[in-house]
């Protein structure tokens, strides 16, 4: 009988952690698009749910004892604040920009121009 052997070296464990994070973000994108498709979206539920899941991932990650993924408490708090800001932007930022006349298309165009400038220089 064959057994499943999970590698215990640092790079493989970091790859698994990154894969789980990418899976979470992919599920978040699917959830965001499915919520946006309905006529009366519950965006506060989206914000709370995904802030909880992202914060849980960031909080559990140091206990897995993966090299280079053991962060200080202040760093973890900044990471949680970053995902909270990202989730808030997905949940309510769309309406804030739409009401101000500053369209999302303009933001993406500015970001792409900045990335293109960074790559060319």
N, C-alpha and C positions, 0 to 999 in steps of 0.2 A: 504494500500500500504506500502510495506516495504522500508525502506531507508537504504542506505549503511552507516554504522557508522565506521569511521576510528578512531582507538585509538589515543589518544593524549599523552600517557605516553612516557617517554624517551626511554625505551628499544624497544618498538614497532616502534617508529620513526627511531631509529638507525638501526633496522632490515630492514625497508623499504629502507633506504638510502643505506645500504649494498647490498640489493637485486638489486637496480637500478644500482649500480656500478658493481656488478657481471654480470648483463645483458649486460651492455656496454662492459665489457671485453669479454664476450662470443660472442657478435656481432663482436668485433674487431678480435677475433681469426678466426671466420668464414670468415671475409673479408680478413684476411691475407692469409688463406689457399686458398681461391678462387683467389686471386691475384697471388699467387705463382703457381697456376695451369696453367696459361696462359703462352705463350712463351715470350711475351714482357711485363713484369709487369711494372706498373707505381707506383714505390715505393715512389717517392716524394709526389704524391697525397695522398697515404696512410698515410705518415708521417704527412702531414699538416692537413688532415681531422681528424685523431684520436688525434693529439695533441690539436686541437681546441675543440673537444668534451670532452676530459678528462679535459682540462683546464676550460671549461665552467662548468662542473660538480663540480670541486673543488672550483670554484669561487662562484657558486650559493649556495653551501652547507651551509655556515654560515648564509645566509639570511633566511634559513628555520627555524632557531632558535631551533635546536635540541640540547638537552643537551649533552655535551662531544664532539660535532662536530662543535664547534665554535673555529676556529683556528686563531692565530695571522697572520698578513700579511707575516711575514718572514717564518712561517711554511707553509703557502699556496704556497709561491714561491718555497720552497724546494720540496713540493709535485708536483708542476707543472714541476720542473726540473727533478724529478724522472720519471714522466710519459713521459716526452720528451726523456729522456735517454732510457726508455723501448721501446718507439715507434721507436727511431732511431736504437736501436739494432735489432728490428724486420725488419725495412726497409732496412738498409744498413749494419748492423753488420754481417749478414750472409756472404756476399761477402768478407768483410774484413778478417774474420776468414778463409774463404775458400782459399783465395789467399795466406795467410801466412803459410798454411800447418797445422794450428792449428784448427783441426776439431771441429764441434759442438758436436759431440759425446764425445769428450774428456772433453768438458766443462760440459755437463750434467753428465758424470760419476764422475767428481770431485765434483760437487754440491751434487750429491746423496751420495757420500762417506762422505762429510762433514755433511750432514743431519743425516746419519746413525751414525756417530761418536757422534754427539750431542745427539741423542736419547739414545744411549747406555751409555753415561757417566752421 
